[in-house]
Amino acid sequence: MSIDLIPHITEYEKEYFRKLEKKEMKYLFIGLGSIGMRHLKNLRSLTDEPIYALRTKIDTELDKQYNITSMTSVKEAMALKPDVVFITNPTSKHMSYALMFCDCHLFIEKPISTNSVDVAHLLAIMEANNKVCFVGYNYRFHPNVKSYHSDIGKVLYAQIQFGKWLPDWHPDEDYTKSYSARKEMGGGAVLALSHAIDYACWLFGDIKSVYAQTSKVSSLDIDVEDIASIILETRSRAIIEIHLDYLHSSFIHSIKVVYDNGTLENDLTDLKIRDETFVDEMAHFLNCVKGIEKPIISHKDIISVMRIIDAIRESSRTGRKVYL
C-alpha cells in the first residue's frame, strides 16, 4: 500500500516512513588511481549519498572536493558495512578484495583478475548472496561497438586493433610505476587492453580456439608483454584477429567486420565518446544494483574472458593452438 493511502497519518509520519523506504546507500572505493578517480567523479555526479575510500594515503583536499571520507585501515573499511564497493586498485589485488567484500554489490575494474583462478568461486558466492558483480568493460557502451551487436549477417572475419604508446596513457604519471607496466601488479598488454577480448566474445559468440603470440619488443622499462597478436576461432567458424600493443605513437582502436553480405568498419578513438561510455556504464551499474536493469556483462561473460586470457598465455608459451 502507498504511504499516501494510509488513513490517519500525518505529514511528519509520511516523511519518516519515506526515509525508511529509501535506504541510504554507502559506497566504498578501494584505490583511487586514475581510473578510480574517473569512476568517483561519475558516481558523485549521480548521487549525493555517502562515499568512502580505502587508500594508502589520505588526501584531505580531494576528500573535501568530492565530499568523501578516506581511510587507510581495511578493518575500518569493513566495519562501514558498505552496500556497494568499487575495486579500482591494481589488478593483482582485485580478487583478494572482492572475496573480502563479497557480501556487497561489486564493481570491479577490468580485468577481474590476472587469471581465472577463484573467479568462478567468487561469482558463485555473489549469486548466493544475490549481489551484483560487474566488471568495468566500458566499451560495451560505445555506440560504434553496439552497432555490431545486431543481426546484420553472418560474421566471417573480424579484425580489431588496439594500441597506444604506454608513456602517453597518463602523461602526468611515471609509466614505469603503473600497474600496466609490472607483472606483479597484473600488467601487460593482454590484461590492460582486454576490452577487445571482452567485446569480441560479446559480439561474435562463443570462442572455440585460441592461437596467440605475445612478446616484449620495445625499449620500454617494463617486465610484461608490450605486444600481442591473437587469433580466435568462434564456434560458428568465424576468424577474429586481435592486435594489442603499447607501441603506437598515436592512439589506435578500430574494428572491421566482414559479413557474408558486406563489410562494416568503425573507429573507436573519439575521446569524448569514450568519456560518455564511462558515464553510461556507471548509470547502468547503479540501475543493476537497484534491480531496474540486468547486468550487460553476465557471469558467463566474465569467466569466458578470463579463460581466453589464460589460453592466450598458454598458446604463446607452447606455440600451439589452445581449444576451449
N, C-alpha and C positions, 0 to 999 in steps of 0.2 A: 504493500500500500504506500502511496505517495505521502510524504510528511504533511503536505498541504491539505490532504483529505482527512487527517486525523482530527476528530472533534475535540473541542475544548483545549486547544493547545495554543500557548502564547507565542508571539514572535520570538521572544528570547529562547523559548524551548525549541522552536523550529531551528534556529541558528545553531543551537547546541547539538541537535541531532544531525544536522547537515555536516558539521565538523566531524562527527563520529563516522558518518558515511564516507566522507572524503578523507581517508587516512593520509597524513603527510608522509611522503616517501623520503628516505635518506639514501644519498648516493655517495659512493666511495671510489676515488681513483687510486689505483696502485701504480705509481710512476707518473711523472708529468714532464716527459721529454717533449720533443716537437709534436709527435702525433697525439700524445696525451693532452697537450695544450689545445690542439685543434678540436679534439672531442669536447674538452671542457668548455671552450668558447661556444660551441654549438649547443651543448646541453644547457648552459646558463642562459642562452638566448631563448630557450624553450620552457624553462621552469625557474621559479624563484624559491624552490624547495632547498633544504639544507644539502650542501655538497662538502665532502671531506676529502682529504688527500693523504695517502701514506707515502712519505718521501724520505730520501736520505738526508735532505737538508731543507729546513723551513725558510720560505721567502715571505716575510710579513707584508711586503709591498704587493706581491702577487695575490696573497690571501685577501688583502683589502680590496684590490682592484676587482676581483671576481666574487667577492663575498663568500669565501670558502674558509674552512678550518683545516690546517695541516697538522700532521703529527709524524713522528719517526718510529713509534712503537707499534709493532704488529699486534701485540696484546691489546693495546688501546684501540686499534682499528677494529679488531674483532669484537671488542666489548661494545662498540657502537651498534652492533646488530643491523648493519645496513640492509636495505631492501635490494639495491642494485649496485653491482661492483663492476667498474671498468678496469680491466687488466691491460695496462699500456706500458709495462716495463719491458726489458729485453726478452726476446723470445724464449731463451733458455730457462727463464723463470716462470713462464706462463702456467705450466701445469701444476707446479707446487702451490701457487697462489689460488689457482682455480679449484683445486681439491680442498684447500683451506676454507674457501668461501662458497662451497657447492650448495649451501642452503639458501643462496641468494640468486637473483637473476644475474647472469654474467654477460658482459660484452667483452670479448677477448680480441685484441688487435691481431691482425693476421701476421703470420700463420698461428694456428692454435698452439703448436708446439714445434720442436725441432725434428720430431719423428712421430710415428703412430703409436708408440708405446704409451699406455694409460689413457689414450684418448677415448676409446670405446668405454672404458671403465668410468671415466668422468661423465660421459654422456648418459650412461645408464643411471648413474646417481642423480643427474639433473632431471631425467624423466621421472624417476621415482619420487623426487621432491616437487615435481610439477613446476619446474622453474625453466625459464628461457636461457638457452646457451647460444649466443650469437657470435659469429666471427666476422671481423671487420673487412670484408671484401667489398669495398665501396664501388668498384667498377661495375657491379651488377646494377647499379642505379644510373649508369651512364646511358644517355639516350641512344648513342651510337652502338653500344653493346646490346641494349634491349631490342634494337631494331632487327637483330638477327634471330631473336627468340620468338619466331613466328613461323607459320607454315608457308615458307617461301618455295621450297622444293627440297629434293633430296640432296644432302651435302655430300660432295665427292672429295673435296680437298679444302683445307684452310691453312692460312699462314699468319702467324702472329709474331710481330717484332716489338720488343720492349727493352729499351736501354737508355742510359744516361751516364755521363761521367760522374763517378761516385763523389769526388770532392765538391761537385756543384749541387748535390742534393740539398745540403744545408750549409751554404757558404759561410755562415757566421759560427759554425762549429768545426772542430777538428775531426775530420772524417775518420782518422785512424782510431779514434776512441768510440766511434759509433757501433751499435750492435751489428750493423750491416757488414762491418769490416772484420769482425772477430768470431772465430769458430766457437769459443766458449760462451759467447753471448747469443748464439743462434743466427749468425750471419751467413752471407753468401748469396749469390745472385738467384739461386733457385728458391730459397726461402723468402728473401726480401722482395722478389718480384713474382711471387706465387699467385698474384691476382690472375695472371694469364692462364695458369693451370686451372684455377677455380672456374673462371667463366668459360674456358674451353669445355670442361665437363658439363657445365650448365647448359651451354648452347648446343653441343654436338652429341651428347649422350654418353652412355657407359663406355669406358675405355677397356679394350681387350688386351693391348700390349704396349710396352714402353721400350724405346731404344734411345739412349742418350749418351752424350759426351760432355763432361764438364772439366774445366781447367782454369788455372791461374796463369794468364799470358802477359799481363801488363807489368809495369814497374810500380804499381800501387802498393803502398805499405799495408798489406792485408794478408791474412793467413787462410783465406777462403777462396772459392772459385769466383772469378770475375766474368766468366762466360759459360753459357750452357746452350747446347743445341739438342733439342728434344723432338722425337717423332712419336706421336701417339696414334694408335690404330683403334678406331671405335668398333663396337660390335656390329655396326652396320657397314663396316669395311671402309669408312672414310679415313683419310690420312690427314693428321693435324701436325703441322710443323710449328714449333715454338722456339724462338730465339730470344734469350735473355742475356743482358750484359751490363757491366759497369763502365763501358768503354766509349760510348758515343759522345762526341764533343757537344752535340745538341740533343735535346730530348727527342726520342723516337718511340712512338707507340701506335701501332696500326694493326688492322685486321683485314684480311682478304679472304673471302669465302667463294668457292666455286660450287655452284649448284648444277643439277642436271639441266636446268633451264636458264642459266645466266650466272653472272658474277657480281658480287657486292663488295665494295671496298670502303673502309672508313678510317679516319684519323682520330686518335684519342688524346691529342696533346694540348687541347684547349684548356688552360689552367682555370679559367672562370667556370667552365662546365664541371671540371673535376672538383672544384670547391663546392659546387652545388650538390654533387653526389654525396659528400660528407654530411651535409645538412639533411638531405633526403634520407640517408642511411640512419641518422640519429632519430629522426621523426618516426621512421618505420620501427626501429628497435623499441622506442618508448610505447608505440601502439601495440607491439607484441607483448610487452610487459603488462599492459593494461588489458590484454585479451581482445583487442579490437582487430588485430591482424595476426596472421600466422607468419612465422619467420620465412623470408625468401630463401634463406640458406638452411637446408634441413640437416639433421644429424648424419644422414647418409652421405650428403654432400661433403660435410666436414671430414668424415672418415675417408672418403674416396680421395680427396685432395692429398691427405697425409700419406695414404698408401701409394699414390703415384709418386710423391716426393721420395719415399723410401725406394721405390722401383727405379727412379732416375739415378739415385746414388749407386744402387746395385748394378745397373746396366753400365754406368760409367766405370765402375771398378772392375767388372768382369769382361766388358766389351761385348756383352751378349744382350739379346732381346729378353725382356722380362715379361712373362704373362701374368695377368692379374686374375 
